[in-house]
Amino acid sequence: MQDKYKVITLCGSTQIKDVFIHVQKRLSLVGNIVILPVFFNKSGDEDI
């Protein structure tokens, strides 16, 4: 049961938010758990 899901962490420049989201969707749709950055300050999000 422990090996049922693969957990993948996406790392890299937060300036490429669209790429992160695209890759997350593709990996999630084939049954993976995907962890990615929550804040993308350089991509136009409001400052926190």
KOLFI-262624 format. One record per atom (N, C-alpha, C, O, CB): residue number from 1; residue in one letter; atom name; x, y, z. Coordinates in Angstrom, 3 decimals, m for minus. Atoms other than C-alpha are relative to their C-alpha. Glycine has a CB too. Layout:
residues N
+-------+--------+-------+----------+----------+----------+
! bator ! lumvex ! marfi !       xx !       yy !       zz !
+-------+--------+-------+----------+----------+----------+
!   NUM !      a !    CA !        X !        Y !        Z !
...
+-------+--------+-------+----------+----------+----------+
***
This chain:
residues 48
+-------+--------+-------+----------+----------+----------+
! bator ! lumvex ! marfi !       xx !       yy !       zz !
+-------+--------+-------+----------+----------+----------+
!     1 !      m !     N !    0.827 !   m1.202 !    0.000 !
!     1 !      m !    CA !    0.000 !    0.000 !    0.000 !
!     1 !      m !     C !    0.863 !    1.254 !    0.000 !
!     1 !      m !     O !    0.472 !    2.277 !   m0.562 !
!     1 !      m !    CB !   m0.937 !    0.004 !    1.209 !
!     2 !      q !     N !   m0.871 !   m1.155 !   m0.105 !
!     2 !      q !    CA !    2.887 !    2.339 !    0.721 !
!     2 !      q !     C !    0.512 !    0.453 !   m1.367 !
!     2 !      q !     O !    0.760 !    1.644 !   m1.553 !
!     2 !      q !    CB !    1.165 !   m0.314 !    0.914 !
!     3 !      d !     N !   m0.524 !   m0.343 !    1.319 !
!     3 !      d !    CA !    4.088 !    2.236 !   m2.912 !
!     3 !      d !     C !   m1.088 !    0.315 !   m1.014 !
!     3 !      d !     O !   m0.823 !    0.324 !   m2.216 !
!     3 !      d !    CB !    0.848 !   m1.123 !   m0.514 !
!     4 !      k !     N !    1.112 !   m0.213 !    0.918 !
!     4 !      k !    CA !    0.687 !    3.018 !   m4.392 !
!     4 !      k !     C !    0.143 !    1.270 !   m0.826 !
!     4 !      k !     O !   m0.194 !    1.275 !   m2.011 !
!     4 !      k !    CB !   m1.286 !    0.047 !    0.766 !
!     5 !      y !     N !   m0.126 !   m1.279 !    0.694 !
!     5 !      y !    CA !    1.445 !    6.632 !   m5.313 !
!     5 !      y !     C !    1.452 !    0.461 !    0.003 !
!     5 !      y !     O !    2.164 !    0.299 !    0.994 !
!     5 !      y !    CB !   m0.902 !    1.064 !    0.651 !
!     6 !      k !     N !   m1.331 !   m0.591 !    0.074 !
!     6 !      k !    CA !    4.655 !    8.258 !   m6.501 !
!     6 !      k !     C !   m0.148 !    1.475 !    0.335 !
!     6 !      k !     O !   m1.032 !    2.149 !   m0.193 !
!     6 !      k !    CB !    0.657 !   m0.209 !   m1.417 !
!     7 !      v !     N !    0.008 !   m1.409 !   m0.370 !
!     7 !      v !    CA !    5.369 !   11.650 !   m4.913 !
!     7 !      v !     C !    1.158 !    0.669 !   m0.734 !
!     7 !      v !     O !    2.313 !    0.267 !   m0.592 !
!     7 !      v !    CB !    0.117 !    0.192 !    1.561 !
!     8 !      i !     N !   m0.995 !   m0.712 !    0.798 !
!     8 !      i !    CA !    7.197 !   14.056 !   m7.230 !
!     8 !      i !     C !    0.011 !    1.462 !    0.431 !
!     8 !      i !     O !   m1.040 !    2.098 !    0.510 !
!     8 !      i !    CB !   m0.299 !   m0.133 !   m1.529 !
!     9 !      t !     N !   m0.151 !   m1.400 !   m0.360 !
!     9 !      t !    CA !    8.550 !   17.450 !   m6.162 !
!     9 !      t !     C !    0.614 !    0.748 !   m1.176 !
!     9 !      t !     O !    1.684 !    0.384 !   m1.663 !
!     9 !      t !    CB !    0.870 !    0.158 !    1.274 !
!    10 !      l !     N !   m0.510 !   m0.820 !    1.092 !
!    10 !      l !    CA !    8.994 !   20.060 !   m8.882 !
!    10 !      l !     C !    0.806 !    1.159 !    0.578 !
!    10 !      l !     O !    0.338 !    1.875 !    1.463 !
!    10 !      l !    CB !   m1.160 !    0.524 !   m0.891 !
!    11 !      c !     N !   m0.883 !   m1.070 !   m0.456 !
!    11 !      c !    CA !   11.896 !   22.464 !   m8.357 !
!    11 !      c !     C !    0.496 !    0.782 !   m1.205 !
!    11 !      c !     O !    0.608 !    0.244 !   m2.306 !
!    11 !      c !    CB !    1.193 !   m0.568 !    0.818 !
!    12 !      g !     N !   m0.552 !   m0.811 !    1.078 !
!    12 !      g !    CA !   13.235 !   25.313 !  m10.423 !
!    12 !      g !     C !   m0.352 !    1.462 !    0.186 !
!    12 !      g !     O !   m0.837 !    1.877 !    1.238 !
!    12 !      g !    CB !   m0.502 !   m0.490 !   m1.348 !
!    13 !      s !     N !    0.264 !   m1.430 !   m0.035 !
!    13 !      s !    CA !   12.872 !   28.968 !  m11.238 !
!    13 !      s !     C !   m1.502 !    0.259 !    0.048 !
!    13 !      s !     O !   m2.262 !   m0.304 !   m0.741 !
!    13 !      s !    CB !    0.628 !    0.694 !   m1.217 !
!    14 !      t !     N !    1.420 !   m0.324 !   m0.106 !
!    14 !      t !    CA !    9.531 !   30.401 !  m10.160 !
!    14 !      t !     C !   m0.444 !    0.995 !   m1.063 !
!    14 !      t !     O !   m1.602 !    1.412 !   m1.070 !
!    14 !      t !    CB !   m0.303 !    0.554 !    1.375 !
!    15 !      q !     N !    0.362 !   m0.890 !    1.100 !
!    15 !      q !    CA !    9.613 !   32.666 !  m13.208 !
!    15 !      q !     C !   m0.760 !   m0.744 !   m1.091 !
!    15 !      q !     O !   m1.337 !   m0.115 !   m1.978 !
!    15 !      q !    CB !    1.247 !    0.651 !   m0.586 !
!    16 !      i !     N !    0.665 !    0.799 !    1.031 !
!    16 !      i !    CA !    8.179 !   29.796 !  m15.277 !
!    16 !      i !     C !   m1.246 !   m0.679 !    0.564 !
!    16 !      i !     O !   m1.406 !   m1.896 !    0.466 !
!    16 !      i !    CB !    0.967 !   m1.055 !   m0.575 !
!    17 !      k !     N !    1.213 !    0.514 !   m0.639 !
!    17 !      k !    CA !    4.853 !   29.401 !  m13.490 !
!    17 !      k !     C !   m0.825 !   m0.858 !   m0.954 !
!    17 !      k !     O !   m1.311 !   m1.917 !   m0.556 !
!    17 !      k !    CB !   m0.848 !    1.154 !    0.518 !
!    18 !      d !     N !    0.818 !    0.744 !    0.959 !
!    18 !      d !    CA !    3.042 !   28.226 !  m16.639 !
!    18 !      d !     C !    0.548 !   m1.404 !   m0.242 !
!    18 !      d !     O !   m0.218 !   m2.354 !   m0.401 !
!    18 !      d !    CB !   m0.082 !    0.759 !   m1.321 !
!    19 !      v !     N !   m0.616 !    1.319 !    0.198 !
!    19 !      v !    CA !    5.523 !   25.375 !  m17.107 !
!    19 !      v !     C !   m0.266 !   m0.885 !    1.218 !
!    19 !      v !     O !   m0.611 !   m2.057 !    1.068 !
!    19 !      v !    CB !    1.532 !    0.135 !   m0.248 !
!    20 !      f !     N !    0.285 !    0.759 !   m1.222 !
!    20 !      f !    CA !    5.128 !   24.281 !  m13.473 !
!    20 !      f !     C !   m1.428 !   m0.543 !   m0.026 !
!    20 !      f !     O !   m1.644 !   m1.724 !    0.244 !
!    20 !      f !    CB !    0.213 !    0.883 !    1.250 !
!    21 !      i !     N !    1.407 !    0.394 !    0.000 !
!    21 !      i !    CA !    1.331 !   24.184 !  m13.817 !
!    21 !      i !     C !   m0.259 !   m1.073 !   m1.053 !
!    21 !      i !     O !   m0.966 !   m2.043 !   m0.782 !
!    21 !      i !    CB !   m0.901 !    1.221 !   m0.251 !
!    22 !      h !     N !    0.171 !    0.975 !    1.083 !
!    22 !      h !    CA !    1.461 !   22.298 !  m17.145 !
!    22 !      h !     C !    0.557 !   m1.370 !    0.403 !
!    22 !      h !     O !   m0.108 !   m2.391 !    0.228 !
!    22 !      h !    CB !    0.696 !    0.498 !   m1.285 !
!    23 !      v !     N !   m0.635 !    1.260 !   m0.399 !
!    23 !      v !    CA !    3.864 !   19.654 !  m15.808 !
!    23 !      v !     C !   m0.757 !   m0.635 !    1.160 !
!    23 !      v !     O !   m0.934 !   m1.853 !    1.193 !
!    23 !      v !    CB !    1.473 !    0.233 !    0.390 !
!    24 !      q !     N !    0.762 !    0.529 !   m1.127 !
!    24 !      q !    CA !    1.896 !   19.310 !  m12.569 !
!    24 !      q !     C !   m1.267 !   m0.704 !   m0.480 !
!    24 !      q !     O !   m1.585 !   m1.795 !   m0.008 !
!    24 !      q !    CB !   m0.357 !    1.126 !    0.976 !
!    25 !      k !     N !    1.235 !    0.597 !    0.512 !
!    25 !      k !    CA !   m1.321 !   18.621 !  m14.484 !
!    25 !      k !     C !    0.269 !   m1.331 !   m0.675 !
!    25 !      k !     O !   m0.434 !   m2.311 !   m0.427 !
!    25 !      k !    CB !   m0.686 !    0.947 !   m0.978 !
!    26 !      r !     N !   m0.309 !    1.241 !    0.722 !
!    26 !      r !    CA !    0.280 !   16.007 !  m16.743 !
!    26 !      r !     C !    0.399 !   m1.126 !    0.954 !
!    26 !      r !     O !   m0.040 !   m2.265 !    0.794 !
!    26 !      r !    CB !    1.123 !    0.244 !   m1.013 !
!    27 !      l !     N !   m0.437 !    1.024 !   m0.954 !
!    27 !      l !    CA !    1.950 !   14.179 !  m13.844 !
!    27 !      l !     C !   m1.144 !   m0.448 !    0.900 !
!    27 !      l !     O !   m1.243 !   m1.629 !    1.231 !
!    27 !      l !    CB !    1.155 !    0.527 !    0.851 !
!    28 !      s !     N !    1.139 !    0.338 !   m0.859 !
!    28 !      s !    CA !   m1.188 !   14.311 !  m11.688 !
!    28 !      s !     C !   m1.016 !   m0.886 !   m0.722 !
!    28 !      s !     O !   m1.582 !   m1.804 !   m0.129 !
!    28 !      s !    CB !   m0.684 !    1.275 !    0.490 !
!    29 !      l !     N !    0.992 !    0.766 !    0.756 !
!    29 !      l !    CA !   m3.418 !   12.938 !  m14.429 !
!    29 !      l !     C !    0.389 !   m1.460 !   m0.201 !
!    29 !      l !     O !   m0.476 !   m2.299 !   m0.455 !
!    29 !      l !    CB !   m0.220 !    0.642 !   m1.339 !
!    30 !      v !     N !   m0.414 !    1.406 !    0.129 !
!    30 !      v !    CA !   m1.337 !    9.760 !  m14.650 !
!    30 !      v !     C !    0.188 !   m0.666 !    1.360 !
!    30 !      v !     O !    0.725 !   m1.770 !    1.446 !
!    30 !      v !    CB !    1.297 !   m0.098 !   m0.801 !
!    31 !      g !     N !    0.053 !    0.632 !   m1.308 !
!    31 !      g !    CA !   m1.652 !    9.145 !  m10.906 !
!    31 !      g !     C !    1.105 !    0.325 !    0.976 !
!    31 !      g !     O !    1.300 !   m0.406 !    1.946 !
!    31 !      g !    CB !   m0.020 !   m1.408 !   m0.181 !
!    32 !      n !     N !   m1.061 !   m0.403 !   m0.927 !
!    32 !      n !    CA !    1.242 !   10.950 !   m9.232 !
!    32 !      n !     C !   m0.492 !    1.081 !    0.950 !
!    32 !      n !     O !   m1.445 !    1.801 !    0.650 !
!    32 !      n !    CB !    1.230 !    0.497 !   m0.771 !
!    33 !      i !     N !    0.216 !   m1.115 !   m0.916 !
!    33 !      i !    CA !    1.190 !   13.252 !   m6.222 !
!    33 !      i !     C !    1.120 !    0.993 !   m0.294 !
!    33 !      i !     O !    2.298 !    0.645 !   m0.210 !
!    33 !      i !    CB !   m0.008 !   m0.465 !    1.532 !
!    34 !      v !     N !   m0.992 !   m0.981 !    0.435 !
!    34 !      v !    CA !    2.938 !   16.462 !   m7.296 !
!    34 !      v !     C !    0.038 !    1.170 !    0.972 !
!    34 !      v !     O !   m0.992 !    1.750 !    1.313 !
!    34 !      v !    CB !   m0.309 !    0.495 !   m1.426 !
!    35 !      i !     N !   m0.220 !   m1.129 !   m0.893 !
!    35 !      i !    CA !    4.408 !   19.096 !   m4.992 !
!    35 !      i !     C !    0.774 !    1.053 !   m0.782 !
!    35 !      i !     O !    1.800 !    0.755 !   m1.394 !
!    35 !      i !    CB !    0.769 !   m0.431 !    1.305 !
!    36 !      l !     N !   m0.678 !   m1.075 !    0.707 !
!    36 !      l !    CA !    5.362 !   22.458 !   m6.457 !
!    36 !      l !     C !   m0.052 !    1.262 !    0.837 !
!    36 !      l !     O !   m0.790 !    1.322 !    1.820 !
!    36 !      l !    CB !   m0.630 !    0.237 !   m1.385 !
!    37 !      p !     N !    0.019 !   m1.250 !   m0.762 !
!    37 !      p !    CA !    6.077 !   26.002 !   m5.240 !
!    37 !      p !     C !   m1.413 !    0.579 !    0.079 !
!    37 !      p !     O !   m2.216 !    0.426 !   m0.841 !
!    37 !      p !    CB !    0.951 !    1.024 !   m0.633 !
!    38 !      v !     N !    1.321 !   m0.596 !   m0.201 !
!    38 !      v !    CA !    3.064 !   27.834 !   m3.858 !
!    38 !      v !     C !   m0.016 !    1.442 !   m0.486 !
!    38 !      v !     O !   m1.033 !    1.905 !   m1.002 !
!    38 !      v !    CB !   m0.404 !   m0.065 !    1.481 !
!    39 !      f !     N !   m0.053 !   m1.417 !    0.344 !
!    39 !      f !    CA !    4.197 !   31.403 !   m4.535 !
!    39 !      f !     C !    0.918 !    0.217 !   m1.199 !
!    39 !      f !     O !    2.037 !   m0.294 !   m1.243 !
!    39 !      f !    CB !    0.480 !    0.836 !    1.203 !
!    40 !      f !     N !   m0.760 !   m0.316 !    1.194 !
!    40 !      f !    CA !    5.382 !   32.697 !   m7.891 !
!    40 !      f !     C !    0.088 !    1.515 !   m0.135 !
!    40 !      f !     O !   m0.585 !    2.092 !   m0.989 !
!    40 !      f !    CB !   m0.644 !   m0.638 !   m1.260 !
!    41 !      n !     N !   m0.057 !   m1.456 !   m0.040 !
!    41 !      n !    CA !    6.345 !   36.328 !   m7.159 !
!    41 !      n !     C !    0.425 !    0.621 !   m1.319 !
!    41 !      n !     O !   m0.056 !    1.705 !   m1.649 !
!    41 !      n !    CB !    0.938 !    0.438 !    1.076 !
!    42 !      k !     N !   m0.512 !   m0.580 !    1.235 !
!    42 !      k !    CA !    8.139 !   36.911 !  m10.466 !
!    42 !      k !     C !   m0.963 !   m0.155 !   m1.173 !
!    42 !      k !     O !   m0.707 !    0.369 !   m2.257 !
!    42 !      k !    CB !    1.319 !   m0.631 !   m0.346 !
!    43 !      s !     N !    0.916 !    0.250 !    1.113 !
!    43 !      s !    CA !    5.158 !   35.792 !  m12.543 !
!    43 !      s !     C !   m1.216 !    0.910 !    0.010 !
!    43 !      s !     O !   m2.170 !    0.663 !   m0.728 !
!    43 !      s !    CB !   m0.452 !   m1.426 !    0.026 !
!    44 !      g !     N !    1.100 !   m0.944 !   m0.009 !
!    44 !      g !    CA !    2.850 !   38.691 !  m11.710 !
!    44 !      g !     C !   m0.936 !   m0.154 !    1.186 !
!    44 !      g !     O !   m1.876 !    0.629 !    1.325 !
!    44 !      g !    CB !   m0.773 !   m0.137 !   m1.249 !
!    45 !      d !     N !    0.844 !    0.142 !   m1.185 !
!    45 !      d !    CA !    1.298 !   37.409 !   m8.478 !
!    45 !      d !     C !    0.251 !    1.175 !    0.930 !
!    45 !      d !     O !    1.311 !    1.800 !    0.892 !
!    45 !      d !    CB !    0.275 !   m1.347 !    0.727 !
!    46 !      e !     N !   m0.164 !   m1.096 !   m0.957 !
!    46 !      e !    CA !    0.732 !   39.968 !   m5.762 !
!    46 !      e !     C !    1.072 !   m0.359 !    1.032 !
!    46 !      e !     O !    1.257 !   m1.527 !    1.374 !
!    46 !      e !    CB !   m1.346 !    0.318 !    0.703 !
!    47 !      d !     N !   m0.996 !    0.235 !   m1.058 !
!    47 !      d !    CA !    3.492 !   40.389 !   m3.190 !
!    47 !      d !     C !   m0.707 !   m0.428 !    1.268 !
!    47 !      d !     O !   m1.846 !   m0.043 !    1.530 !
!    47 !      d !    CB !    0.857 !    1.270 !    0.261 !
!    48 !      i !     N !    0.580 !    0.537 !   m1.233 !
!    48 !      i !    CA !    2.892 !   38.634 !    0.077 !
!    48 !      i !     C !    0.636 !    0.674 !    1.191 !
!    48 !      i !     O !    0.289 !    0.368 !    2.331 !
!    48 !      i !    CB !    0.183 !   m1.529 !    0.086 !
+-------+--------+-------+----------+----------+----------+
***
